[in-house]
Each structure stands twice: as structure tokens, then as C-alpha cells.
Amino acid sequence: MVAEAVGRRREVMIILPGLLLAMALAMLDNMIVGTAMPRILVEFGGLAHMSWVVTAYVLGTTVSTPIWGKIGDLYGRKSIFIISIVIFMIGSALCGMAGSAMLGGPENGMAQLIAFRAVQGLGAGGLMVNVMAIIGDLVPPRERGQYQGIMAGVMSLTMIAGPLVGGFITDNLDWRWAFYVNLPVGAIALVLLVLKLHLPPLSHSGRVRIDWPGAVLLSISITSMVLITTWGGNDYAWGSWQILGLAALAVVTLAWFIQVERKAAEPIMPLQLFRNRNFTLISAIGFLLGFAMFGAINFLPVFQQLVQGATATNSGLLLLPMMAAAMVVSLFVGRAITSTGKYKIYPVIGGVGMAVGMWLLSTMDVSTPAWLTGVYIAVLGLGMGFLMQTTMLIAQNSVEQRDLGVASSASTFFRSIGGSFGVSLFGAVFNNQFLSELTARFGPEAAEKLAKGGARMDASALGQMPAQQRTGLLESLATSLSGVFWWAILFAVVVPVLAAFVKEIPLRGGAPADGPDGQDGPDIQDTQDGPDGPEKERVTPAAG
């Protein structure tokens, strides 16, 4: 058994660099592209469509995530993972070629870039999901924590490195290399995975059928929800027919999707999983985690650049305490789970830490020094470190092995949707409070003008304003951003409450025995919450 565990660990460490490279592709891309956008706009124009460069990628990723997870469960993870990497690389190459002479010149460059970003997003949706699911295939839950801790550390590093790499490419190379850089990295990941990744073959009785009606309905519903959060309060008023129509479409297609899933032989999102208490709780926690974390963190650079006077590059570096704290804690938690097999306490601690971090950030004002902001976001990072990969581990441990891809994709999906909703809601909160604060200080007409100008303000422009106007604008900004973090607290405090109800199901400690034909043998989970309550010694065939 010891020799088997050592062999398995050696196999995982051989293919781990390929998995981490694939994951880094998805994480780095958006941050690098964000830094290159000013150069892209100089060449293509199309400022009014700039947000679609991000939205198209988010849409492609969010829509495809549940589908990648399910087809990986059905057809085998390795081939599906390789296909997703290839699609991502094709999308990256096309993005780099957008608006070139080969594709008709810069006249249609922005439209091409938006379309190709959607292709890139479709591939990216399979990267994160398959990385987590492959680790779940190769490593039993008892040992899984330390590897997911390593992945959380890499995620933190990529969030720091993204703006720096993007800045270097933008300053020293053509902006197209923000996309072309993915090609050599992806090629290395492909070679490693093709040569070194070996998963047990899947065995299915009968012909496997994909739930295409469910996939189409889920895609329409997700697209509607993402467009609501993107357009609402920005391009269209919340009460406009466009937003209300999208809301109606989302509700109708979601209800139809639920009906289809109840009858599907292989549903994209098996509804019976939500009868499992742990899976449902972790899905809700993931949504709230994305809602509070991504929704609020989105506004930290605004505070650092406008109120504290940091440059764009430095504001990225100022997030280092949060990322470093999250990385260190993730590594510690991963090792602790592997050592003890216990995990319930960590999401509780993480939820409390995240709520405390949000409260500290809500106390910031124009006089808060940058070093103190660093302390506050480090506390937030500690909370994130306890939560980020633990939620994925619990989601995977709550389902049968055959649904591992669905569990991984659901965890990613709910966090992503929560982030989209959070950014939208907190954006509305910030805009309304900012205008209200400016109105109280300068009157309605001046407030309207300052609010529009403040959205495009930088440190140099602030320095040219009259002192009284500048002070009032900065105080209004600080107060409005404080209000955003106060709202985030309301969602963050629910996380430890839900986590307290998670049932600690013992983690399996060893690899399943080999079955016939080199396949994994039975996968035994000590206890699971089934549809009718706890179920002892559930035995299910493992999937590769």
C-alpha cells in the first residue's frame, strides 16, 4: 500500500506541471488582456464595445463550464481536456490575428476580437474544471487537499503576475503577443499531458447520449443572466424592456431546463445531487463567496488608484498581501486536511475571516494609508485561503466518482455566477451612493458632471482640480466604496453560518484497488447523504 501511494504521488507530480500550466492559461489571460486593451483601442477604436471583449470571454467560459464537466464524466477526462486546450489555443491565435491584413484589416478588428474571445472562453471553460477533476481522478480525497493547496497558490501567483506580464508585453512587444504568449505555454502543457497523463479507461453499458436539449437551455439561461449583470444599470436601465425581457427568458429557460433534466438519461446537471446536503450547501457557499469576494475586490484598485494615488501597475502589486496570505493558508490547509482528514472547520473559519476582512475594508477613508489597506486585504486573503480549495474538495467528496466532473464544474460555475451578480449589484450600489454623496456636497448639476468625469479620472487629472472639489470628490469616492464593502459583509456573514451545517463525511485515505482490465475498482465512500438521508458504505464504479 505504501509503495502504491508513493507511485501514485510520483505519477501526479509528473503531470502536475502540465495541469498547472493549463490552469495558469485561463487565469492569466484576462489580466494580461486587460493591460493590453488601451493599445488595442488605439488600433481598432470601438470604445463603446470594449466591455464586450471581456463579456464575450466570460460568457464563453460560464456557458461551457457545466458542459465540459459532464462530457468529461461521459467520455473520459484526458481527451476532453486536450480538446479544451486546443480550442483555447485556436481562440488565442485568432485573437492575435484579429484586424490583421490577413483577416481584412483593422476596420472589423474589434468585432473579430470579440468573436474570437468567445471561442477562447469556450476552451477556457474546460481548463479549470478538468484540472480539478483529473486531480480528483488520480488522488483520493484524503490526499487531495495538498494538491489543491498547490493549485490555490498558483492561482494567487497568476493574479499577481498577470498585470506585470501584461505590462511588460504592452510596453515591449506588440499587443498581439498578449494572445500569442498562450501558444508556447499551451503547447508545453499539451505535450506533457499527451505523453504523461494516464487515466483509467471509462466503461459504459450501452451508447452514451449527451443531454443536448439541457445543454442548450442551460446555455440560454446562463447567457441571459450574464447579460443582465453586464448591461443592467450600465447600457440599459434595470426597468427597461431589454433587462426585463432577459430576466423573463432566464426564468423560463431555467424552469424548462429543470423539467428536461428530470427526464434526461445523462443530465448535464443531475438534479438529485442537490438532495445531498453538503453539495447544496457548498454550491450556495460558492455563490456567496464569488458574490462577496469578486464583487467587492473589483473596487479595491479604484480606491488604491484614485483615493491613495497608486499607479495602475502598483495597484496590482498592492494586492500582493491578499494573494500571499491566501496562498500560504491554502498550502497549510491542504496539508492539514491530508494529515487529519478533517475539513469542516476550515470553511467556517474562512467565512469569518472574509467577513472580518470586509468589515475592516469598510472602515477605510481618505486618510487610510496604503500599508493599513494592505493589512486589511491580507485579513481578507486569510479568509479566502481557508475557503477557495476546501469548497472544491467538499463538493467532490459529496458525490459519487462518476459525477466528479459535474461536481467540479458546479463549484466553478456557482462561484462564477456569484461573481457576475456581485460585480453588477455592487456596481449599482457604488454608482447610486457616489452620485448621492456628490449631490450632497456640490448640488445636482455639478454632481452629475463630476460622477461622469470621476469614472474616467486618474491621479494626474485629480491633481489639476481645485483643492475643494478634489477633496469632495475623493471623500465621496471613499464613502461610496465603504458602502460597497458594508454590503459585502451582509453576504459574507452567511458563509460561516451555512458552513456550520456541512456534514463532515470521512475522506477516503487510499487509492481504490485495481479492477479488471486495469480499471479502477469500486469506490467506497464511508457515508453520503443520499436522497433519503445518510447512506452507509455506498459502492460505485470509479470513472477515469
Secondary structure as UniProt FT lines:
FT   HELIX           2..44
FT   HELIX           47..49
FT   HELIX           50..75
FT   HELIX           77..97
FT   TURN            98..99
FT   HELIX           101..103
FT   HELIX           106..108
FT   HELIX           109..138
FT   HELIX           141..172
FT   TURN            175..176
FT   HELIX           177..180
FT   HELIX           182..196
FT   HELIX           212..231
FT   TURN            233..235
FT   TURN            238..239
FT   HELIX           241..263
FT   HELIX           271..275
FT   HELIX           277..297
FT   TURN            298..299
FT   HELIX           300..302
FT   HELIX           303..307
FT   HELIX           312..317
FT   TURN            318..319
FT   HELIX           320..340
FT   HELIX           345..362
FT   TURN            366..367
FT   HELIX           370..397
FT   HELIX           401..403
FT   HELIX           404..442
FT   HELIX           444..454
FT   TURN            455..456
FT   HELIX           459..463
FT   HELIX           467..492
FT   HELIX           494..499
FT   TURN            500..501
FT   HELIX           516..518
FT   STRAND          522..530
FT   TURN            531..532
FT   STRAND          533..541
//
